[in-house]
């Protein structure tokens, strides 16, 4: 195991709503296989364990091209249960209900290639593929909970979740990993491309503070900031597709129906910024993962890690969610490393506590409980005793992505409501700071019809966004 004192900075970049097989399954398939023992998709795609049966038809994984999808895919708790498809005779999940959930939630013309079964080839995800082939892939990394965005993001940011689906409400917030760092004198910073997810938690004390900066500042900070000021934890946030957007801002969080091309470009820019200072990069660990699977097929069964929410506010979970892409990029991992350890987002919090916390204490009681259930730390991925000196250069080819403009949805989804509520609260409660740091939001409020009275406890219907404020598809997203 690598001496963790070699790590000065941990970086987290979390995209949205894609499964492991959908993004990285190609790494073991036909001509795309990279020669490792990664647990991805195998030829033929009709083999047992892949097939989904629905209404008398058989559906199997297929290579697809990137692009704006017709709609979002289902991924709330009830439909994830359908996707997992528990079989009483064999007493395990079969991963055979993705098509059933898709057609149940997405009225559309039937096709033998529904998006839920599609996977992307290397030319569609060139930067992700580059990182996977030059650093480490974790092929047993799961969303912590078999449900949607907000609960899984809360598990990543706090180690607990007080909601079991994306409700549209500001969720009750436990102390975040930023609070954890603050209490221990650990330097932290958030670089955001749009409205931060922390705004959904009502954490305007943080969002308007000096530790929140636009990602436009990341390159200069990496290159020039002193060691005494540079953060030990960095959270890099994309521009979320469910948030208000104006002007030239393209959502790039990879949340369907958005194409992943914008996210690939954002990933390339973040990697270029972090590697711009070789001495600093030598002591950096970048973790790239996704909050949850977003309704896309994955063939690997979830692992049994029970979770009972604080206060027993909803039914406990018996197992993790579905597997998601996870890459650890650092000079402290060998090229084409594959880590088969069982992980979820709390592996990041374990790593944070091991490197910067008190010895033997762990991050929190819940995270320690998941550790004891078999979830291992990101530290286990690091496998070099000294950093690699050569820095692989990301491919420089143009990445094509298209955002389809359309009218805003007649009925905003829970996540859209949550972001709009947060935006309205920022404008109304912090007008000067918002005008300075988020001028697009002030314009959004002026162009929207009516006003929103927002509080961290209750969600009220916000005004509809103007047509120019929504990108990434014509149909509503489900969180």
Buried (B, 14 or more C-beta within 10 A) or exposed (E): EBEBEBBBBBBBBBBBBBBBBBBBBBBBBEEBBBEBEBBBBBEEBEEEEBBBEBEEEEBBBEBBEBBBBBBBBBBBBEBBBBBBBEEEEEEEBBBBBBBBBBBBBBEEEEEEEBBBBBBBBBEBBBBBBBBBBBBBBBBBBBBBBBBBBBBBBBBBBBBBBBBBBBBBBBBBBBBBBBBBBBEEEBBBBBBBBBBBBBBBBBBBEBBBEEBBBEBEEBBEBBEEBEEEEBBBBBBBBBBBBBBBBBEEBBBBBBBBBBBBBBBBBBBBBBBBBBBBBEEBBBBBBBBBBBBBBBBBBBBBBBBEBEBEBEEEEBEEBEBBBBBBBBBBBBBBBEEBBBBEBBBBBBBBBBBBBBBBBEEEEBBBEBBBBBBEBEBBBBBBBBEBEEBBEEBBEBEEEEBEBEBBEBEBBEEBBBBBBBBBBBBBBBBBBBEEBBEEBBEBBBBBBEBBEEEBEBEBEEBEEBBBBBEBBBBBBBBBBBB
